[in-house]
Amino acid sequence: MERFTYIIFIFFLLTTIFTTPLIAQEDVLIEEMGENVTNIEADNIFINNKKEEINAVGNVNFYNQELNIKAERLVFDYPNKIINAYGDPLDLIYKGRELQGSRLELNYEKETAYLYEANVVIDKFSFKGSKINYLRREEPNIIVNDAYYTTCVVEEPHYHYTAESIKYYPDDKIVGRKIGLWWGNNKLINLPKYVVNIETNENGEPEVSNSFPVPSIGYNGEQGFFIELLYPYELSEQHYGTAHYIKEDNNNMSFDFIHNYRISSNKRLFFNYNERKFTDDDDIVHEDHYRKLGFNHTVNDNIDYNIYLKDYKKTAPLNELIHQRLVNLDLTYTNKHYSVNTVIGHDFIDNSRHETISTSYSNNDLKINTRNEFNNEKLNKQKYVIRQGYDKYDLQLKYLKGYDTEYLPYGSVNYKINSDLIARMGYGKIREENFAKHKIDYGLNYETNFLINRSFNIDFIQDIEHTEYMGSDKKVTNYSSEIYFNINKSLFDTLSLNQTLGYSTDYQDGNPLFEIDELTSKKMIISNTEFDLYNPKEKEHWKISLDLKYSLLNEEFDRQVIAVTHEYDCYSYQINYDYKNKSIGFEFSFIN
């Protein structure tokens, strides 16, 4: 077939042999379609004057500045600005969004598009569905029916997600309804609804903050069996929230639950429950929990406030028991450079009043933060921090009172000598408990990387800090050094070696007067070795790794773990053995 190219405003001139009403329709068409020139290219183009349609068949390309359709067949109802197109595949680029399918219904005036047997990429996710609704002027503006999603690229994916529907709210969230996780032909998880949150980063680009609801599970000698699950949910447009659960065999546990009820676009009720239990480095058990019920109102772009009731208990350790039952008003005002937050509360347990006022100011390299806490009108805590940055200098002045370490005040300056070397100096009055002294400290930090060749580089870090206490003969010098030799080399086409060998030491000379100047001595040799065997045909990695940390001071290994990891297309699992704890471990995860 002979191929012709038609430009809409030209073919109306060439068809003046038809009726006068068709010439009149040219003006209507150009006016309704806007000022952009719209082109149709195809093997054959037919004009149906009676139905007022343009029919294009064979290698159709319909395009202007906002729209591009590539199909095998297209019907354009130009008075109503409705396009029907067919193809296998059919490609649509509309208002910057790319979609594919087998059949298209597009209403140019209403800015709506319906694709069948279609797929679309939403941020980092690629969805397929029996039907995709693209509704430019509405929220959600993309709806995928009978959705299918997987990160597997092999012909028969190992796992995939299904959903009765996927709704996309631009720069906000993706809501899945009746989510199912499938391994092969077996469904593993069924969830009523799930929410993927989308945030805007500092560059103004959308950023996905969580993936699909697959828990991280595993076992090792340090944590025992562990599991972590993050589950944002939405019961309806009004009811939504998040549950986050972490559990480890050594009695560490964290659970955070937030539920919101949206009253209107700027008002909501919220309930928050948090429970936490962990053991610190000194084998002391800490336990606490709280419940919070409140109301939030975003008045405008500058003013936001919360009114809430909160019950907080710390039940361990015994010497730190706390019980608070509060009613609080939390008010925040923000503008381009400045924000102020005030919290006014009353504790019904000890019948005391609590007030907090915090401010922050930021303008280019100048940052100022303040915080004042009051109890029964008595000022308990004060914090003032001023920081000013220049090309090579960074100045900071801080005043803290009522904290474990008080600065009364303390000033410091950092000077960037070059890209690798930074000098610093500080002076001020420090207090811990009932002991106070003026101190002066100064130091150097050197951090660089030596690139020997493409396969070999050396990281070197050196930090020295000297502190003297005015009116005392005591002084202290802290030394920290790290050096790492890194090898990343392909041994064969499919086998590579990643090796890191390092030495790390912390050393203190002298006797510090304050806890903040203390440095725990260490001398460690660190070795991480990994062999990676890659099979490009099956898209799989087999990795064998040996992770070692040896303390020269204690003359024993702090860590000895050998692991075998298999990454296969869209999932990975690992089996490891911890020589130090004499335990076998495993981990499994999906690659989203």
C-alpha positions in Angstrom: 0.0 0.0 0.0 1.2 3.4 -0.8 1.8 5.6 2.3 0.4 9.1 2.5 1.0 11.8 5.2 -1.8 14.3 5.9 -1.6 17.4 8.1 -5.1 18.3 9.3 -5.3 21.9 8.3 -3.9 21.0 4.8 -6.2 18.2 4.1 -9.2 20.4 4.7 -7.9 22.7 1.9 -7.5 19.7 -0.4 -11.0 18.4 0.2 -12.9 21.6 -0.8 -14.4 19.5 -3.6 -16.7 18.1 -0.9 -19.7 20.0 0.6 -19.5 23.5 2.1 -20.4 22.3 5.6 -17.2 20.3 5.7 -15.2 23.5 5.1 -17.0 25.1 8.0 -16.1 22.2 10.2 -12.4 22.9 9.5 -12.7 26.1 11.6 -14.5 24.2 14.4 -11.9 21.5 14.4 -8.9 23.9 14.5 -10.5 26.0 17.2 -11.5 23.1 19.5 -8.2 21.2 19.1 -6.3 24.4 20.1 -3.4 26.2 18.5 -1.1 23.1 18.2 -0.8 21.6 14.7 -2.1 18.0 14.8 -0.8 15.4 12.4 -2.0 12.1 11.2 0.3 9.6 9.4 -0.9 6.3 8.1 -0.9 3.9 5.2 -4.5 4.8 4.4 -6.7 7.7 5.6 -10.4 8.0 4.8 -12.7 11.0 5.5 -16.3 10.2 6.3 -18.2 13.5 5.9 -21.5 12.1 6.9 -20.3 10.7 10.3 -17.7 13.6 10.6 -14.9 11.1 11.2 -11.4 10.5 10.1 -10.4 6.9 9.7 -6.7 5.9 9.6 -5.5 2.4 9.0 -2.0 0.9 9.0 1.0 2.3 11.0 -1.0 5.1 12.4 0.8 8.0 14.1 -1.5 10.7 15.5 0.4 13.5 17.3 0.6 17.1 18.5 2.5 18.8 21.3 0.4 17.1 24.0 -0.6 13.8 22.5 1.0 11.0 20.6 -0.8 7.8 19.6 0.8 4.9 17.6 -1.7 2.2 16.5 -2.9 0.0 13.7 -6.3 1.7 13.4 -7.7 5.0 14.6 -11.1 6.7 14.3 -11.2 10.4 15.1 -14.6 12.0 15.8 -13.4 15.5 15.4 -16.5 17.5 16.3 -16.7 15.8 19.7 -12.9 15.4 20.0 -13.2 11.7 20.7 -10.5 9.2 19.5 -10.9 5.4 19.3 -7.7 3.4 18.5 -6.7 -0.2 18.2 -3.4 -2.0 18.0 -1.2 -4.8 19.3 0.5 -3.0 20.8 -1.0 0.5 21.0 1.2 3.3 22.5 -0.1 6.4 24.1 1.8 9.4 25.3 -0.6 11.9 26.8 0.2 15.0 29.0 3.6 13.5 29.7 2.3 10.0 30.8 3.2 6.9 28.8 0.7 4.1 28.5 0.3 0.9 26.4 -2.6 -1.3 25.5 -4.7 -2.9 22.8 -7.6 -0.5 22.6 -8.0 3.2 23.5 -11.0 5.5 24.1 -9.9 9.1 24.5 -12.0 12.2 25.1 -9.8 15.1 24.3 -12.2 17.7 25.8 -12.7 15.9 29.1 -9.0 14.8 29.2 -9.9 11.2 29.9 -8.4 8.1 28.4 -9.4 4.5 28.8 -7.1 1.7 27.7 -7.8 -2.1 27.6 -5.3 -4.9 28.2 -3.0 -2.1 29.2 0.1 -1.3 31.2 1.5 1.9 32.8 4.6 2.9 34.8 3.8 4.8 38.0 7.0 6.1 39.5 9.2 3.0 40.0 6.3 0.5 39.6 5.1 -1.0 36.3 1.4 -2.2 36.4 -0.6 -4.3 33.9 -4.4 -4.4 34.0 -7.5 -5.3 32.0 -8.4 -1.6 31.9 -6.6 1.6 32.8 -8.5 4.8 33.4 -6.4 8.0 33.0 -8.4 10.9 34.3 -6.3 14.1 34.0 -8.5 16.4 36.0 -9.5 14.1 38.9 -8.0 12.4 41.9 -7.1 9.6 41.6 -6.0 10.3 38.1 -5.0 6.7 37.2 -7.1 3.7 38.0 -5.9 0.2 37.1 -8.5 -2.6 37.2 -7.5 -6.2 37.7 -3.9 -5.1 38.2 -0.8 -7.2 38.0 2.7 -6.3 39.2 6.1 -8.0 39.5 9.8 -7.1 39.5 10.7 -10.4 37.9 11.9 -10.2 34.3 12.0 -13.9 33.5 9.3 -15.2 31.2 7.5 -17.1 34.1 8.0 -14.8 37.1 8.6 -16.4 40.5 6.3 -14.0 42.3 3.8 -11.3 41.5 1.2 -9.1 43.1 -2.4 -8.8 42.0 -5.1 -6.2 43.0 -8.7 -5.7 42.2 -7.8 -2.1 41.5 -4.9 0.3 41.9 -5.5 4.0 42.4 -2.8 6.6 41.9 -3.0 10.0 43.6 -0.3 12.3 42.1 2.6 13.0 44.4 0.7 11.5 47.3 0.0 7.7 47.3 -0.8 4.5 45.4 -3.8 2.6 46.9 -4.2 -1.0 46.2 -7.5 -2.8 46.9 -7.7 -6.6 47.6 -3.9 -7.1 47.3 -2.6 -10.6 46.7 1.0 -11.9 46.8 1.6 -14.9 44.7 4.5 -17.3 44.6 4.1 -19.1 41.3 0.5 -20.2 41.3 0.1 -20.1 45.1 -1.3 -17.1 46.9 0.8 -16.4 50.1 -0.8 -13.1 51.4 -4.2 -11.5 51.1 -4.7 -7.9 52.2 -7.8 -5.8 51.9 -6.0 -2.6 51.1 -2.4 -1.3 51.0 -0.9 2.1 50.5 2.4 3.0 48.9 3.3 6.5 50.0 4.8 9.0 47.5 6.8 12.0 48.7 8.4 14.9 46.9 12.2 15.1 47.5 14.3 18.2 47.7 14.6 18.3 43.9 10.9 18.3 43.5 10.8 14.7 42.1 8.4 12.0 43.4 10.0 9.5 45.7 8.5 6.2 46.9 9.0 5.9 50.7 7.9 2.2 51.0 7.3 -0.8 48.8 4.8 -3.6 48.8 3.9 -5.4 52.0 6.4 -8.2 52.2 7.9 -8.7 55.7 11.7 -8.9 56.2 12.4 -12.2 58.0 15.6 -14.0 59.1 17.6 -15.5 61.8 21.1 -14.9 63.1 23.1 -15.4 66.3 22.9 -11.8 67.5 19.1 -11.1 67.0 17.8 -14.7 66.9 14.6 -14.9 64.8 13.5 -11.4 63.5 10.7 -10.1 61.5 9.8 -6.5 60.4 6.6 -5.5 58.6 5.5 -2.0 57.5 1.8 -1.8 56.6 0.3 1.5 55.5 -3.5 0.8 55.0 -6.7 2.6 53.9 -10.1 1.3 54.9 -11.9 4.1 53.1 -11.2 7.7 52.0 -11.8 8.7 55.6 -10.1 5.9 57.5 -6.4 5.3 56.9 -3.2 4.7 58.9 0.1 2.8 59.4 1.2 -0.2 61.4 4.9 -0.9 61.9 6.1 -4.0 63.8 9.6 -5.3 64.6 10.3 -8.4 66.7 13.6 -10.1 67.6 14.1 -13.2 69.7 16.2 -11.4 72.3 13.1 -9.8 73.6 13.5 -6.6 71.5 10.2 -5.4 70.1 8.7 -2.3 68.7 5.1 -1.7 67.6 3.7 1.6 66.3 0.1 2.0 65.2 -1.4 5.2 63.8 -5.0 5.5 62.6 -6.6 8.7 61.1 -10.1 9.7 60.4 -10.4 12.4 57.8 -13.2 14.9 58.7 -12.4 17.2 55.8 -9.5 18.1 53.6 -7.8 19.9 56.4 -9.2 18.3 59.6 -8.7 14.9 61.0 -8.9 12.8 64.2 -6.0 10.5 65.0 -5.1 7.7 67.4 -1.5 6.6 68.0 -0.3 3.6 70.0 3.3 2.8 70.6 5.0 0.0 72.5 8.8 -0.5 72.8 11.1 -2.9 74.5 14.9 -3.2 74.1 18.1 -4.2 75.9 21.0 -1.7 75.8 24.7 -2.4 75.7 24.8 -2.7 79.5 22.1 -5.4 79.4 19.6 -3.1 81.0 16.0 -3.7 79.8 14.0 -0.6 78.7 10.2 -0.7 78.3 7.7 2.0 77.6 4.5 2.7 75.8 2.0 5.5 75.1 -1.4 6.1 73.7 -2.4 9.4 72.0 -5.9 10.6 70.9 -6.2 13.9 69.2 -7.5 16.4 66.6 -5.4 18.0 63.9 -6.4 21.1 61.9 -4.3 22.6 59.1 -5.7 26.2 59.1 -3.7 27.3 56.1 -0.2 27.0 54.6 1.3 28.7 57.7 -0.7 27.5 60.7 -1.2 23.9 61.9 -2.3 22.8 65.4 -3.0 19.5 67.3 -5.1 19.0 70.5 -4.6 15.6 72.1 -4.7 13.4 75.2 -1.6 11.3 75.9 -0.9 8.6 78.4 2.7 7.6 78.7 4.3 4.9 80.9 7.9 3.8 81.3 7.9 0.5 83.2 11.6 -0.5 83.1 14.2 -0.1 84.4 12.8 0.3 87.9 14.9 3.4 88.7 13.4 5.3 85.8 9.6 4.7 86.2 7.5 7.4 84.7 3.8 7.9 84.3 2.3 10.9 82.6 -1.3 11.6 81.6 -1.4 14.8 79.5 -3.7 17.1 77.6 -1.7 19.2 75.1 -2.2 21.9 72.5 0.6 21.8 69.9 0.6 24.9 67.6 3.0 25.5 64.7 3.5 28.5 62.5 5.8 28.3 59.5 6.8 30.6 56.6 9.6 30.5 54.0 12.5 31.0 56.5 11.0 30.9 60.0 8.9 28.5 62.1 7.7 28.6 65.7 6.2 25.8 67.7 4.5 26.0 71.1 3.2 23.1 73.2 1.0 23.9 76.2 0.0 20.9 78.4 -1.3 19.7 81.7 -0.3 16.5 83.5 -3.2 15.0 85.5 -0.9 12.6 87.4 1.2 15.2 89.3 -1.1 18.1 88.5 1.6 20.1 86.8 1.8 22.4 83.8 4.2 22.0 80.9 5.0 24.5 78.2 7.5 24.3 75.4 8.4 26.9 72.8 10.7 26.2 69.9 11.8 28.3 67.0 13.9 27.8 63.9 15.3 30.2 61.3 17.1 29.2 58.1 18.3 31.6 55.4 21.0 30.3 53.1 23.9 29.3 55.4 22.5 30.9 58.5 20.6 28.6 60.9 19.2 29.5 64.3 17.4 27.0 66.6 16.0 27.7 70.1 14.0 25.6 72.6 12.7 26.4 76.1 10.8 24.0 78.4 8.8 25.2 81.4 7.3 23.2 84.3 4.8 25.1 86.5 6.2 28.4 84.9 9.8 27.4 85.9 12.3 27.3 83.1 13.8 23.8 83.2 15.6 23.5 79.9 17.1 26.0 77.5 18.7 25.5 74.1 20.1 28.1 71.7 22.2 27.2 68.6 23.4 29.6 66.0 25.3 28.3 63.0 26.7 30.3 60.1 28.5 28.8 57.1 30.9 30.5 54.7 32.9 29.2 51.8 35.5 27.5 53.9 34.4 28.3 57.5 31.6 26.9 59.6 30.9 28.8 62.9 28.7 27.6 65.7 27.7 29.0 69.0 25.5 27.0 71.4 24.0 27.4 74.9 22.4 24.4 76.6 21.2 24.4 80.2 19.2 21.7 82.0 20.6 18.8 79.9 23.0 16.0 81.0 25.8 18.0 79.4 25.4 21.8 79.6 27.2 24.3 77.3 27.3 27.7 79.1 28.0 28.7 76.3 30.3 26.9 73.8 31.6 28.1 70.4 33.4 26.3 67.7 34.8 26.9 64.2 35.6 24.5 61.4 37.9 25.5 58.6 38.1 23.5 55.4 41.8 23.6 54.4 41.2 21.6 51.3 38.8 18.9 50.1 40.4 16.3 52.4 41.5 18.2 55.5 39.4 20.1 58.0 40.7 21.9 61.1 38.4 22.7 64.1 38.7 24.6 67.3 36.2 25.1 70.2 36.1 27.0 73.5 33.5 27.3 76.2 32.2 26.4 79.7 30.9 22.8 80.1 29.0 21.4 83.1 28.1 17.8 83.9 26.2 17.1 87.1 27.7 19.6 89.6 31.1 19.9 88.0 31.9 22.8 85.6 35.1 23.8 83.7 36.1 26.0 80.8 37.7 23.9 78.2 39.5 24.5 74.9 39.8 21.8 72.2 41.2 21.7 68.7 41.7 19.0 66.1 42.3 17.9 62.6 40.3 15.5 60.4 41.8 14.0 57.3 39.7 11.8 55.0 40.8 10.8 51.5 40.7 8.1 48.9 43.7 7.0 46.8 42.6 5.5 43.5 45.5 3.2 42.4 43.7 1.8 39.4 40.2 0.7 38.3 40.3 -2.3 40.6 42.2 -1.1 43.6 41.7 1.9 45.9 42.6 2.9 49.5 40.4 4.8 52.0 42.3 6.6 54.8 40.7 8.5 57.7 42.6 10.2 60.5 41.1 12.2 63.3 43.0 13.9 66.2 41.4 16.0 68.9 43.2 17.6 71.9 41.3 19.0 74.9 42.6 21.1 77.8 40.7 22.2 80.9 41.3 25.7 82.2 42.5 25.9 85.8 43.4 22.2 85.8 46.5 20.2 84.9 44.4 17.5 83.2 44.3 17.2 79.4 43.4 14.5 76.9 44.1 13.7 73.3 41.9 11.3 71.3 43.2 9.6 68.2 41.1 7.7 65.6 42.6 6.1 62.5 41.1 3.9 59.8 42.7 2.5 56.6 40.9 0.2 54.1 42.3 -1.5 51.1 39.5 -2.2 48.6 39.8 -4.6 45.6 37.0 -5.0 43.1 38.3 -7.2 40.3 36.8 -9.5 37.6 38.7 -12.8 37.7 36.8 -14.2 34.8 33.8 -13.1 32.6 31.3 -14.3 35.2 33.4 -14.4 38.4 34.4 -11.3 40.4 36.1 -10.7 43.7 35.3 -7.9 46.2 37.8 -7.6 49.0 38.1 -5.1 51.8 40.9 -5.3 54.3 41.1 -2.7 57.0 42.6 -1.5 60.3 40.7 0.7 62.7 42.0 2.1 66.0 40.7 4.5 68.7 43.3 5.6 71.4 43.0 8.0 74.3 46.0 9.7 75.9 45.2 11.4 79.2 42.3 11.7 81.6 39.1 13.4 80.5 37.0 15.4 83.0 33.8 15.1 81.1 31.9 12.1 79.8 31.5 13.7 76.3 35.3 13.7 76.0 35.7 9.9 76.7 36.8 7.5 74.0 36.7 3.8 74.3 39.9 2.2 73.1 39.9 -0.3 70.3 42.2 -1.9 67.8 40.4 -3.9 65.1 41.4 -5.7 62.0 38.5 -6.0 59.5 38.2 -8.2 56.5 35.2 -8.6 54.1 35.7 -11.1 51.2 33.1 -11.9 48.6 33.2 -14.0 45.5 30.3 -13.3 43.0 29.5 -15.8 40.3 27.0 -14.3 37.8 24.9 -16.2 35.3 23.5 -13.5 32.9 21.2 -15.9 31.1 19.3 -16.8 34.2 20.0 -13.3 35.8 21.3 -14.9 39.0 24.1 -14.3 41.4 25.8 -16.9 43.7 27.8 -15.1 46.4 30.1 -16.6 49.0 31.3 -14.1 51.7 33.4 -14.1 54.8 33.0 -11.3 57.3 35.7 -11.0 60.0 36.4 -8.5 62.8 39.3 -9.2 65.1 40.1 -7.3 68.3 43.8 -6.9 68.9 43.1 -5.6 72.5 41.0 -8.6 73.5 42.9 -11.0 71.2 39.6 -12.6 69.9 37.2 -12.3 67.0 34.2 -10.0 67.5 32.6 -11.3 64.3 33.1 -14.5 62.2 30.4 -15.0 59.7 30.5 -17.0 56.5 27.5 -16.7 54.2 26.2 -18.1 50.9 23.7 -15.8 49.1 21.6 -16.6 46.0 20.1 -13.7 44.1 17.8 -14.9 41.4 16.0 -12.4 39.3 13.6 -10.9 41.8 14.3 -12.5 45.1 17.3 -13.5 47.3 18.0 -15.8 50.2 21.0 -16.3 52.4 22.3 -19.1 54.6 25.1 -18.1 57.0 27.0 -19.5 59.9 28.2 -17.4 62.9 31.3 -19.0 64.4 31.3 -16.6 67.4 27.8 -17.5 68.4 27.8 -21.0 67.0 24.6 -20.5 65.2 23.2 -21.0 61.7 21.2 -18.1 60.2 19.1 -17.4 57.2 17.5 -14.4 55.4 14.9 -14.2 52.6 13.8 -11.1 50.8 12.0 -10.0 47.6 13.8 -7.5 45.4 11.3 -4.7 44.8 
